[in-house]
Amino acid sequence: MRMSLQVDGMTCVNCARSIEMNLKRLKGVKSVEVSFELGRVYVEFDEDLLSSEHIKDVIQTLGYRVSKGVEDKDRGFLILLLCVALSLPFLPLMIFHTSWSVYLELVLASIIQVIGGYGFYKSAYKSVLSGVGNMDLLVSLGSTSAYIYSLLAMLGLLDGKPFFETSAFLITFVRIGKYLEERAKEKAIRSLRELFGVQTSKVTVLKDGREEKKSVQEVFIGDVILLKTGELVPLDATLIEGSLEVDESIITGESRPVLKTSGHEILSGSLVISGYGKARVKKTLGGSYVSLLIRLIEDALRQKPNIHRVADRVAHYFVQVVLVLSILVFALWYLKTGDLQKSFNFGLSVLVISCPCAFGIAVPLALTVGLLRAYKRGLLIKNPSVLERIKDINVLLLDKTGTLTEGKPKVKEAVFYQDALNLAFSVACTSNHPHAKAIKEYCQSLGAKAIDIPNCKELPGKGIFCGDYFLGNPREVGICKENSATILTKGNQVLAEFYLEESLKEGVQEVLNYLRSRKIKLVMITGDSQERAERVAQALGIDEFYARVKPEEKLLILEAYQKKGYKVGMVGDGINDAPAMAKADVSFAIGSGTDIAKRVGDVVLVSGIESLRWMFDIADRVNMRIRENLFWAFLYNMLGIPIAAGVLSPYGIVLKPEMAGFMMALSSLSVVINSVRK
């Protein structure tokens, strides 16, 4: 059984690692994948050995909450306000000392420590039990050490002065930083969270003239639902009454609102900008477009590129390194000066400033924002490693029909040598190939009627065989034609000829020019005739092309380029493209193509080939953001740790623990802001 859970309370990638490691220890668990970005946990397990409730209990004993998809942030915000309100009195108390000020500081710090620090303590305790230290462990150790030291100093058990403001400010500053970070992250992935929210949304269903509120899982095919301004369309449906203006940007990448009137189909995941209408449900939640999109998103976020896995390992081991380094700094300063308070402050500052949170979110957040932007541009990325691999592509193989040209060719001329109109129509009806569809529509316009044709089978790249009848490429049945045509035969007798024309897709020339500017070699590869292939290649300025190519030959051509050392991408839309797409270094499936092409493709181009340039641009931007994030996170620690350790103290530059906490929070916030910026 495979289960997906919404888990709240993960503050960094080490939290996700803790959940993953503990679940993997359970007998019966086959695989565990945790998406820190979306707060989701995916578990595959044996139902005979383990129950879903036991899995939820394990997650909750680690200090996290298994929710139903609705996250309550009000409590956390109120605690933050309390911490800020109780921290403000420390400012005058630090300047104007009285005999009772230290007792007031103790009270204020104690309240912050208990209420504000409870979440950190709980998470830290669970992380220790799981054997994976996280950010909260460092914050808990830092604030607790400062609080206990100050308490002992106040009681005269230690030399030095109490500094309760350190523990109070540390918790408050970290909470402020995390709140700002979460707000920025939430803004970045709000569209994805709203999309996931469709699964738990309510739908207004018309039943016997009455309106009923139902969960989206309770709505079935044929039910009539109401759609109003501001609502997210939860299911694929056909508008039967009214008119709507919908935003389909998350589905197709189309930025402008689209007008829908009676008879128009509406895809789930669309947002109703204005209007009111009634729609008949075409697909239940499991089969709707939004469910497909959610599955693709979940699959993409579940998989980690190499750079993501490396960053996760760094964040995991960095906590242990920081703890050792903090103790070492304390010991060295104490041996050198004998000043307990100074040594304690330097060790504490190192402990707090070195939090690996910036390292932990540098890669996943940049990837999540990149995936979101891709979805908004009509790009469905199945595996985020594509964003790494795409930069190496230097040869791109392009299918012709449905990719470079419109997927709906038209019959410009037809010749019937016998009364074969109904026969041609009936054979064409057995296929979804663009040429077969064109012939079917043409024959239908002439009044053709369907007749029973048994034993029909389609061979990709060849044609349709129905007993003695054949519809397809003449050379497949040994017939030579000077002009390119699709023929209908019975044995060796030609019954009809169809001459089709196709137009170039809008914007395809601009896309190809962009790809050339990236020094990518373009190669057109098609099963169509030499004549038609040459005409399209000349129109688009493609120097190298292959015509009359069978599916297995497309694969051989692709492998030949790979053997020469090229990194080869493949763009296709049909069954005959699937073998080559499966072997390509990166494959792109046209959104209007066949289901098998979409399953094989690494990226589905929902908006067509014109969105291909966005794919390269987004990949460039994501890789640049990752490099920037990792550079700044690394540089921050390289500069911050020595200063916190007191290297510059001889020059009067000292970093207090509370300011180290504030800088730690700012480092994470800077990574978030850099990831979400345009």
Salt bridges, closest charged atoms under 4 A:
GLU20 OE2 - LYS24 NZ 2.96
GLU33 OE1 - ARG2 NH2 3.12
GLU33 OE1 - ARG302 NE 2.47
GLU44 OE1 - ARG2 NH1 3.36
GLU53 OE2 - LYS56 NZ 3.58
GLU71 OE1 - LYS73 NZ 3.54
GLU181 OE2 - LYS178 NZ 3.22
GLU182 OE2 - LYS185 NZ 3.37
GLU186 OE1 - ARG193 NE 3.06
GLU212 OE2 - ARG210 NH1 3.42
GLU241 OE2 - LYS278 NZ 3.81
GLU248 OE2 - LYS260 NZ 3.21
GLU254 OE2 - ARG256 NE 3.15
GLU265 OE2 - LYS282 NZ 2.78
GLU298 OE2 - ARG40 NE 3.05
ASP299 OD1 - ARG302 NH2 2.45
ASP312 OD2 - LYS304 NZ 2.73
ASP312 OD1 - HIS308 NE2 3.74
ASP399 OD1 - LYS554 NZ 3.31
GLU476 OE2 - ARG475 NH1 3.94
GLU497 OE2 - LYS481 NZ 2.13
GLU502 OE2 - LYS400 NZ 2.25
ASP528 OD2 - LYS400 NZ 2.89
ASP528 OD1 - ARG532 NH2 2.88
GLU531 OE2 - ARG535 NH1 3.54
GLU544 OE1 - LYS521 NZ 2.88
GLU559 OE2 - LYS583 NZ 3.01
ASP577 OD1 - LYS554 NZ 2.57
ASP602 OD2 - ARG389 NH1 3.87
ASP620 OD2 - ARG518 NH1 2.66
GLU628 OE1 - ARG625 NH1 3.36
GLU628 OE1 - ARG677 NH2 3.28
